[in-house]
């Protein structure tokens, strides 16, 4: 264990540096771009109230906490779709593969895109016959490995590209994520830390905007387990760079290999509060995979619905 001391020291130094440089973050709405990177890429995370740092598993871990990629045993592919507000579509597609003793590699793409919108002018308020659209993309590459039988570390790099008004205005940036998982099976607990979207500012025209950087620390505790039945609880504290601390909590009740029920709540969020969802195993119909659903409630706007399909090979 002593030989990993420099790793832990470096991790703690990075955490304290991040906290100190963001101590005055507060409400910086409108100064942080690429907000689509905050939208969960997994329906399970949605159902758990966004408390993902300690429970990230499967392919979507490469966008949530890359340390969770070590949960993949062979090859997995995943796709997530969320109809957002105002006919905006959010989606994620990714795959990951374990390479024996080398660890797990993953790749994916996240996209947020509008439908075609009419170009309006003073003389043509209903549209002049032309259309435009906007889209944001993030291309992800990730690698994770076990440092010990309890501790895993993952790193993910991403290329971010935004296109406005049919690519008349564009912006791009590079960023990376760091994530760790630490298991304590004797007390049925897992700890997770995720540091997301560290990178250069993105510049639209002549105005630079920060990326939505955030540090998250989570705990997942198995409260009850007997045969196939299990009750999991998870809590998380998050420090984003454009708001005050946020808190997430969720539970997951596994009734059997076939069905899972979830619920969660988001504390200190301006417009979001409770969440819910469920998961269905597809083994009975011959597929080694799952279908997940998550609902995120908004205080003013309509709630959103997220669906994730993941297959294991």
Secondary structure, DSSP 8 states (H G I E B T S, - for coil): -GGGHHHHHHHHHHHHHHHHHTTT-S--TTSB--GGGGS-S-HHHHHTTT--TTT--STTHHHH-GGGGGG--SEEEEEEEEE-STTEEEEEEEEEEE-GGG-EEEEEEEEEEE--EE---SS-TT--S-EE--EEEEEEEEEEEESSSSEEEEEEEEEEEEEETTTTEEEEEEEEEEEEEEEEGGGTEEEEEEEEEEE--EEETTEEEB---EEEEEEEEEEEEETTEEEEEEEEEEEETTSS-EEEEEEEEE-SSSEEEEEEEEES-SSEEEEEEEEEE-GGGT-SEEEEEEEEEESSS--EEEEEEEEE-
